[in-house]
Amino acid sequence: MSRRLSVCLIAFSFLTAAFADDNADRVAIEKTDAAVRAAFARGDIPTILSFHHPDVTKALAYNRYLVGRSALEADLRSTFENYRLEFLQNDVEILSIHGDIASEQILFSVKGTPKKGGAPFLFKGRTMLILVRYDQSPTGWATLREIVQPAPEGQ
């Protein structure tokens, strides 16, 4: 009986440690998401880049595929020269962590305001992020892959 109890206690301690690690990772990824959204609102390119792995790839639209941090930086510079961006929605549908890799699926909406006049616009969609542990990221997690699925017109 005492042997069974010992085995159960050991197993429970491993499960508790695994849950604590998973919870810490979730908190770190939530901080990553919040920091990136805040940096977008400020137009803060260096901060945005700090949360992206050097080998990042982003499929932002069917004809818009970025490879590497320098391509992302050029795209961000062009965007922020012309628009202010604000995330209005960021609903995490699922976050799954598997060791040093996490996948996140998010429904989002972004308000874009042209800097040179013109009507603001709303861009909505779903994104799938693959994040990896990356010790050079402020939170220890960085985006490695992103695929955006725009919402249907009129939604």
C-alpha positions as CSV (number, residue, x, y, z in Angstrom):
1,M,0.0,0.0,0.0
2,S,2.7,2.5,0.9
3,R,4.6,1.6,-2.3
4,R,1.4,2.5,-4.3
5,L,1.1,5.7,-2.5
6,S,4.7,6.6,-3.1
7,V,4.3,5.9,-6.8
8,C,1.1,8.0,-6.9
9,L,2.8,10.9,-5.2
10,I,5.8,10.8,-7.5
11,A,3.5,10.7,-10.5
12,F,1.5,13.6,-9.1
13,S,4.6,15.7,-8.6
14,F,5.6,15.2,-12.3
15,L,2.1,16.1,-13.4
16,T,2.1,19.2,-11.2
17,A,5.5,20.3,-12.5
18,A,4.4,19.8,-16.1
19,F,1.2,21.8,-15.5
20,A,3.2,24.6,-13.9
21,D,5.6,24.7,-16.8
22,D,2.7,24.7,-19.3
23,N,1.0,27.5,-17.4
24,A,4.3,29.6,-17.3
25,D,4.6,29.1,-21.1
26,R,1.0,30.2,-21.6
27,V,1.6,33.3,-19.6
28,A,4.8,34.0,-21.6
29,I,3.0,33.5,-24.9
30,E,0.1,35.8,-23.8
31,K,2.7,38.4,-22.9
32,T,4.3,38.0,-26.3
33,D,0.9,38.5,-28.0
34,A,0.1,41.6,-26.0
35,A,3.6,43.1,-26.5
36,V,3.4,42.6,-30.3
37,R,-0.1,44.2,-30.5
38,A,1.1,47.2,-28.4
39,A,4.2,47.6,-30.6
40,F,1.9,47.6,-33.7
41,A,-0.1,50.4,-32.2
42,R,3.1,52.4,-31.7
43,G,4.6,51.5,-35.0
44,D,7.6,50.1,-33.1
45,I,9.4,48.0,-35.6
46,P,12.4,46.9,-33.5
47,T,10.1,45.6,-30.8
48,I,7.9,43.7,-33.3
49,L,11.0,42.2,-34.8
50,S,12.3,41.1,-31.4
51,F,9.4,38.7,-31.1
52,H,10.1,37.1,-34.5
53,H,12.7,34.3,-35.1
54,P,15.3,35.3,-37.8
55,D,14.0,32.5,-40.0
56,V,10.4,33.7,-39.8
57,T,8.1,33.1,-42.8
58,K,4.7,34.8,-43.1
59,A,2.0,34.2,-45.6
60,L,-0.1,37.3,-45.1
61,A,-2.2,36.9,-48.2
62,Y,-2.2,34.6,-51.3
63,N,0.3,36.8,-53.1
64,R,2.1,38.2,-50.1
65,Y,4.8,35.8,-48.7
66,L,7.6,37.0,-46.5
67,V,10.8,35.1,-45.8
68,G,13.2,36.2,-43.1
69,R,13.3,39.0,-40.6
70,S,14.7,41.5,-43.1
71,A,11.7,40.9,-45.4
72,L,9.4,41.4,-42.5
73,E,11.2,44.6,-41.5
74,A,10.8,46.0,-45.0
75,D,7.1,45.1,-45.1
76,L,6.6,46.8,-41.7
77,R,8.4,49.9,-42.7
78,S,6.3,50.3,-45.8
79,T,3.1,49.7,-43.9
80,F,3.9,52.1,-41.0
81,E,4.9,54.8,-43.5
82,N,1.4,54.8,-44.8
83,Y,-0.9,53.5,-42.0
84,R,-1.5,53.5,-38.2
85,L,-2.7,50.1,-37.1
86,E,-4.7,49.1,-34.1
87,F,-5.8,45.6,-33.1
88,L,-9.5,45.7,-32.1
89,Q,-10.0,42.0,-31.7
90,N,-7.6,39.2,-30.7
91,D,-9.5,36.2,-29.7
92,V,-7.4,33.1,-29.1
93,E,-9.3,30.1,-30.3
94,I,-6.7,27.6,-29.4
95,L,-3.2,27.6,-27.9
96,S,-1.3,24.3,-27.9
97,I,2.2,23.9,-26.4
98,H,4.4,20.9,-27.2
99,G,7.7,21.3,-25.6
100,D,9.6,24.0,-27.4
101,I,6.9,24.6,-30.1
102,A,3.5,26.2,-29.7
103,S,0.7,26.7,-32.2
104,E,-1.9,29.4,-31.8
105,Q,-5.0,30.1,-33.8
106,I,-6.5,33.6,-33.4
107,L,-9.5,35.5,-34.8
108,F,-8.4,39.1,-35.2
109,S,-9.5,42.5,-36.5
110,V,-7.2,45.4,-37.2
111,K,-8.2,49.0,-37.8
112,G,-6.0,50.8,-40.3
113,T,-5.9,54.6,-40.6
114,P,-4.2,56.1,-43.6
115,K,-1.6,58.7,-42.5
116,K,-2.1,60.8,-45.6
117,G,-5.9,61.1,-45.3
118,G,-8.6,58.8,-46.4
119,A,-11.1,56.6,-44.7
120,P,-10.0,54.1,-42.1
121,F,-10.5,50.4,-43.0
122,L,-11.0,47.2,-41.0
123,F,-9.1,44.0,-41.8
124,K,-10.5,40.8,-40.2
125,G,-9.4,37.2,-40.4
126,R,-7.9,34.2,-38.7
127,T,-4.2,33.6,-38.2
128,M,-2.3,30.5,-37.4
129,L,1.0,31.1,-35.6
130,I,3.8,28.7,-34.9
131,L,6.0,29.9,-32.1
132,V,9.3,28.5,-30.9
133,R,11.3,29.0,-27.8
134,Y,13.9,31.6,-28.6
135,D,16.1,33.0,-25.9
136,Q,16.7,36.3,-27.7
137,S,13.0,37.1,-27.5
138,P,12.0,39.3,-24.6
139,T,9.5,36.6,-23.4
140,G,11.4,33.5,-24.6
141,W,9.0,32.8,-27.4
142,A,9.1,34.0,-31.0
143,T,7.0,33.6,-34.2
144,L,8.5,31.2,-36.7
145,R,5.6,30.8,-39.1
146,E,2.3,32.7,-39.7
147,I,-0.5,32.1,-42.1
148,V,-3.3,34.6,-42.4
149,Q,-6.8,33.7,-43.6
150,P,-8.7,36.9,-44.4
151,A,-12.4,37.0,-43.5
152,P,-14.9,36.9,-46.4
153,E,-15.8,40.2,-47.9
154,G,-18.5,42.0,-45.9
155,Q,-17.8,40.3,-42.6
